Amino acid sequence: MTPTIVVTGGAGYIGSHTCKALAREGFTPVVYDSLARGHEWAVRWGPLEKGDVNDLARLSDVLKRHRPAAVVHFAGLISVGESVAQPLVYYRENVAGTLTLLEAMQEAGVNRLVFSSSAAVYGVPERVPISEEAPLAPINPYGTSKFMVERVIADAAAARELHWAALRYFNAAGADPDGEIGEAHDPETHLLPRALMAAAGELAQFEIFGDDYDTPDGTCIRDYIHVADLAAAHVGAVRHAIAGRPSQAINVGTGSGYSVREVVDAVKRITGRDFPCPIGRRRAGDPARLVADASRAAALLGSRPRFSSLDQMVTHAWAWHQKQRR
């Protein structure tokens, strides 16, 4: 029998790519998702158990029936701007939802966990690249919710046997190289898909938020990691947790960054489409540079990006975008 992994939020963007990667590596992913923001069409590599992450009875039943070797926890809300407008919703879904999951895991005797965290826990970093030892100082409710969950998990592990890894993502981008799944948020707030929407004529323009940062071209620099490489890191983290290796937080990025202008220029070049890019005001709390020190992921998870070039990420995302419009 192949080991089962329960994937909360497995019908979402990163979750569905991780399910494909898990299946490819010999695991059976069981998706637990409310489908409030995920997509049933993205559940292709294992069964779907529909349910809310705050439903203790339903979660406990799913875990007891499937008896997974580990849980990968993606379920939660992800928009920084929305978190500022609706902080209580974010704390309920992201923090209280994880408390419910941990309680259900304890009831079912499941003690291996991989948590979907974020580089947002660092806030505005003191130095770049950012190591896992950098101070944690989130500047919005989304980042604070991830910080709180990491602490909750660590405290739970100190009280009972629980092996965990918290993967602090930088900027996920791209789409499945095979074209089977991709990014589909509603509304879409992420940079690359919005630039592709402008290239496709679905947006009248692509607004750049500030061009006066202390960077070579004046726009923010971010560490973009291909979603397929991010999914592979989760498989490594699952193996790490199952083996009972030391629990810890791990950055997942490439160690290099691209500016907003570089992303926009790549989109225009690869799509062959031009579109207006007016300069807007800076967004509050946007650091000039966010780039990972990704050495821990390489050492512990064997995580080395296969699709590290910006052109690869844009090409795969554009192919997916065009497929969705057909």
N, C-alpha and C positions, 0 to 999 in steps of 0.2 A: 504494500500500500504506500502511496506517495504521501508525504507529510502535508497536512492541511494548514493553511495560514488564513486567519480571518482578517480581512482588510476593511476597516471602517472607512467610509467615504471612497470606496473603490470604484465608484461610477464617475468620479471626477477626473480632472485633467491628469494630475500626477498619479493619482491612485490607479487609474485604468492602465497607464503605461507600466506601473509597477506590477500589476496583475499579470500582464503579458510577460514581463521579465521573470516573474516567479514561476509561471507555467513553463517557460522555456528551460528553467533550471531544475525542473522536476518536482515542484511544489503544486498543490491544488489550492488556488486562491478562492476563498469564499467571500463574496462582497456583501458587506452590511451597509446599506445606504437608504436614506429616506427618499431619494430621488427629487428632493426639493430643489437642488441645484446640480445634481449629477444627472447622468443620461443612461437610460436603460440600454441604448445601442452600444454603449462603451463596455458593457459587461459581457465578455466574450470568452473568457478563459476559465470559468468556473461558475458555480451557482450564485444566484442572487437571493439574499435574505433581506427583504424590505423592512426597514424599521428605523426609529429615531434613536440617536445616541443617548438621549436622556431617558429612554424607556428601559428601566432596570430589568423588569421581568422578561421582556423580549430579548434583550442582550444576553441575559443569563441562560435563557433557553437555547439560543443559537450556539453559545459557547459550549454548553453541556452536550448538545447533540453532535457538534462537529469535532469537539475535543482537539483544538488546534495546537500545533507545536509552538505557535507564537501569534501575536496580534500586531498588525501594522496599523497605526492610528492616524488617519488623515482627516476624519470627519471634523468639520468646523468651518468657520467663516474666515475669509482671507483678505478683505478689502480694507486698507488702511483708512481711506476716507470715510467709508461706511462705519468703521469702528469709532471714529471721532464723533459722528452724528448719533450713533446708537450704541454707546458703550455697554449698557446693561445687557443688550442682546448678545454682544460678543462675549461677555463674561459668562452668560448663561450657556451659550452653545460651546464655547471653547474650554472654559474652566469647569463648569458644573458637568458638562457632557463627559469630560475626562474622569471626573470623580465617579460618575456612574459606571463608566467602563471599568475603572480599577476595582470597584466593588463587585461588578459582575465577574471579572477575571478571578477575584479572590474566591467567590462562591463556586466557580467552575474549576478551580485548581489550575488555572493557567498563569504561568509566571515568567513569560518572555514577552517583551514589548519593544517595538520600534515606534518612536513618536516623531511626527512631522512638525519640527520646530522651524525657526526662521532666523535669519541674520538680523531681523528687526529687534531681537533681544539686545543687540549692542547699541542701538540708538545712533548717536553721532560719535564715531570712533575717535579715540585719541591718536591712533596711528594706523597706517595701512601698509601692507596687508594685515588683516585682522586674524589674530589667533584665538583659540578657544579660551585662553587665559585673559583676554581683554575684559575690562569691566562691563557688566551688564547694566545698561541704563536706557531702557526703552522709552520712546518719546510719544507713543500713541497707545490707545487701548488694545489694538491688535498685537503689537509687540509685547505689551505688558501681559496680555493673556497667555502668550507663549512662554514668557518668563515664569509666570505663576505656575503653569502646568509642569514645566521642568522641575520646579521646586517641589511641587506636590508629588511627582513621580519619585524623586530622590528620597523624600521623606517616607513614602510608602515602602520603598525598597529597604530603608533602614529598619523598618518595623517588621518586615517579613521577607521571605525569599522572593526577590523580583530582579531579574536581569533585564536591563534596558539599554537602549541607545537613543539619544535625541539628535536627530539630523537637522542641523541649522543650515537651511537652504539659502543660497544667494538668489539669483534670478533665473528661474526655469524658463526655457524658451524652446522653440522648435516643435516638431511633431514626430510621430512614429515614422522611421525611415521607410517602412513598408506601406505607409499610407492608410493603415487600418483605423487609427484613432488619432485625435489631435485636440487642440484647445478650442473650447466652445463655452465661454462664459456669457451670461446675460444679466446685467449689462457687462460689456467688455471694458476693462480698465487698464489692461496691460499694454506696455509700449509696443512690442512687436506686432501683435495682432491688430492693434489700432492703426499702426502704420500700413499694414497690409490692407486694412479696410479702406484707408485713404487711397491706396494704389488701385484698389478695385472699384473706386467710385462710390463706395458705400458711405464714406464721410467726405464732406466738402473740403476738409483740410486736416492737417495733423499739427496740433499745437505743441510747441516746445516750451517747457516751463523753465524759463531763465537761460540766458546765454552769457552770464557774467560770473560764472564760477571760476575758481582757481584751478582750471584744467587747460590743456593745450588749445582746445577749441571753444572753451567757455561753457560747455554743457556737461551735465553730470556723467560720471563714469560708473558703470556697474559691471559686476562679474556675472556673465551669462553662462549658464550650464545647460547643455542639451537635455531635454526631458528624458531621453532614452538613457543617457549617462546617469542622470539622477535616479532613475528607476533601478539601474544596475547597482548603484550605491545602496539602495534599500535591500536588495538581495544579499549583499555583503553584510549589511547590518543585521538582517535576520539570522544569517549563519553565525555572526558574532554573538548575538544574544542566546541562540539555541545552545551554543558551545559553553555558555556560562562565563564568558570572558568579562573583564571588568567593565562595569556600566559607566558611561560617560557621554558627554555632548561632543559632536563631531561636525565640523564645518563641511559643507558640500558645495564646492565651486571649482573653478579652473585655475585660480591664482593669477588671472589676468583680466583686464577690463576693457570695455568698449564704451565710447561716449554715445550720447543720444544722437548726435549728428552722424557718427559712424554707422549706427544702426539704420538711420533714415537713408543715408547714402547707399548702404548695401541693399535696402529694400528697393530703392529706385533703380539701381543697376540690375538687380536680378529679375525684377518684374518687367523692366523696360517701360515703367510708367512714371510720370512726373506728377507731383501734387504740391499744393501750397503748404508751407511750414511756417506760419507766423510765430513770432516770439511772444510768449505770454509771461506773466509774473511768476516768480519762483513760488513753489509750494512750500508752506511752512514745514520745517524739519527735514528737508531734503539735504543730506550730506553731499559734498562735492564728489567723494569717491567712496565706494564700497567694494572692496576686493578681498577675497578669502585667502588666508593661509590654509591651503588644502592638504598640507603634508600629513596630518593625522589620518585623514580618510585614505590616503594612498597607503600608509603604513599598516593600518588596522583592517581596512575593508578591501584592500586591493583595488581601490577606486581610482582609475586613471581614465580620463575622458577619451572616448573614441571619436566624438564629433565636436572638437573644440573650436573649429573655425566659425566665425560669424556667418560666412557665406553658407555653410552647411545648415546652420540653424534656420536661416532665412529661406533657403531652398526647400527644406522639408516643410516648414510652416506654410509657405506659399502653395506648395502642391496640395497640402491638406485644405487650405482655404479655397482653392479652386474646385476641389472635389466636392466640398460642402455646398458650393453655389450651383452645382449642376442639378 
